[in-house]
Amino acid sequence: MVNWIWLFFIVAGFVVAAFQGRIELVTEAVFDGAKSGVTVCFGLISIMVFWLGIMRIAEDAGLLQKLAKLLSPVVRALFPSVPKNHPALGYIMSNMSANILGLGNAATPMGIKAMQELQLLNKHKDIASPAMCTLLALNTASITLIPTTLIAIRMNYNSANPAEIVGTTLIATFISTLAAIMVDRWYRKRSTPPGQGKG
């Protein structure tokens, strides 16, 4: 569906530019967009390398394990159907820890592994289990303490204070996470597939 939306915007842009006799604006926009994309990517690479290095140091120092331990009661409450000490819980906690630190790219592989493990527990392979839906909701709306990627983008565009968004991002992601959990619980109560628990 998203592909069709983007296709509509691209075609509409060409049609409007052609109708107004300003097709050269489309060409300029395409090249400017490509140039901006490359510039932003280079800026993000340096920031991501730095934070992934910090993440590795934190992991080796045991900070991630401590954060995961702090998250453990929350994860157990959010995923009651996942057996204790199941590998999925470890991946979920790692995914949440990385998201909290604003490392979306580092969180993605752990989220995928968590989904694979949850699929093994899923009795109805063609339907996402409640636990899988919860993980997706949390991963999408995760609380973020340090919005690393956004800070990097703001630095690329010469923001006077790239880190000033930390407070507002924390508030916004806290609200979005709370909303995601509430909606997830509401849908669980409203309709649970036959043979599946509410966890």
N, C-alpha and C positions, 0 to 999 in steps of 0.2 A: 504493500500500500504506500509506504514512504517513497519508494522508487517512482510510483506514478505521480505523486505530489510534486517531487522534484522535476520530473519530466514536464509536467504541466507548467511549472514556473519557467523552465528553460524555453519551452516552445512559446509561451505567452510573451516572454521577453523579446524573442526574435520577431514575433508577429507585430508587437507594438512598435519596436524599433524600425522595422521595415515600413510599417504604415506611416510613421512620422518621417521617414526618409533619413533616419539617423542610425543606420546599421553599424557604422563605425564605432558607436558607443558600446555595442555588444562586444566587439573585438577587443576594445580597450579594457572593458570590464573583465573579460576572460583572462587577458594577460596580467592585469593588475591582481586579480584573484589568485592566479597561479604563483605570482611573485610573493604575495603576502603569505600564502600557504607555506612556501619554502622557508621564508624568513621566520615565521612562527615555529615551524618544525625544528629549525636549527636552535632557536632559543629554548624550546622545550627539551631538546636532547640534553643540553648542559644541565638544566635544572633536574630532569629526571635521573640523570647519572648521579648527580650529587645526592638526591634524596634516597635513591636506591642504595647508594653506598652507606648513607646514614642508617637506612633500614637494616642493612646487613650487619653493621656494627651493633645496632640495637638487638638484633637477633642473636649475635654471638655473645653479647653481654647478658642475655637472658631477659631483656626488657619486654620483648614480644611475648615471651612465655608468661611473664607477670601480668601483662595486659590481657592475655588470653584467659588467665586464671580469674582475673577480675570480671571478665565477660562471661565466664562459665555459668554462673547462676542464671544470668539473663538468657543465655543460649538454651539452657535446659528448660526454662519456662516457655520460651518461644517455639522450641522444637521437642515437645514431650513424646512424640512418637518415635524419635530416633533413639535407639538403644544407647545406654551409657557406655562410654569408651569406644563408640563406633568411629571409624576414621572420618566420617562425614562431619562430626562435631569439630574435630581438629581443623579441617579445611574451612568450615564456617567461621570459626573463631579467628583464624588467620586472615580470612577474607574481610571480616569486620574490622580487625585491627588495622589492616592496610588502608581500608576506606576511611577510618577515623583519622588516620595520619595524612589523608588526602592523596594517597598513592593508588589511584584508580587502575593504572596500568599494571601495577604489581598485584593488585587485588584480583584482577580478571582470571589469571590461571588458577588461583585458589578457588575462586567461585565456580569455575568450570569443573574442577575436580570434585568440589562439594556436590554439584548437581549430578555428576556421574555416580557418586556414592549413594546419593538419595534415590537415584533411578533404580539402583540395585535393590533398595528396600521397597520400591513402589510395586504394589500388587497389580495395578492396572497400568501397563506400560504405555498405552496410548493416551493416557490422561495424566496431567501433572498432578502430583500428590500435594496435599495441603502444605507439607514441609517445603516442597519445591517452590510453591507460590510465595510462601513466607520469605524464603531466601531471596527470591527475585525482587520482592517488594523492599526488603531491607537493603539489598545491594543497590537498588535504584535511588532510594531516598536516604542513604546513610548519613549519620551525623559525621561532620567533618571538622576536626579541630584546626587543621592547617590545610587550606585549599591550595596545595602546591601548584597545580596546573594553572589555576586562575592567576596566581601571583606571578608565575612565569610569563603568561600572556601579557599581563599588565606591565611587567618589566620590559618586554619586547616593544611595547608601544609607548615607552618612556613616561610611565605614570609617575607623578611626583611622590606618591606614597603607595607602592604596590601592595603592601600588607595591610592597608587600612580596612580591607574587606573581611578580615578574620572574624571580627565580632559579629557582623551582620550575617556572614556565612554560617557561623555556629548557631545563631538563633534560627535562621531559615532552615538549616538542615535538621535541627532538633524538632522543629514544628513538622517538617515533611516526614521525618521518621515516625513521629507520634501518629500522624495522620495515616501513614502506610500501615502501621500496626493495627490501628483502630479499624480501618477498612478491611484489612486481612481477617481480623477476628469476626467482623460482621458477616463477611462472605462465608466464613467457615460455619457460623451458626445457621446462616440462611440456606446453604446447600452443601451437604457433604456427600460425595459420590458413594453409592452402595458398597459396603464391604470395607470402606476406609474409615479410619478413626479421624478424630478432629485434630490430631497432631501432625 
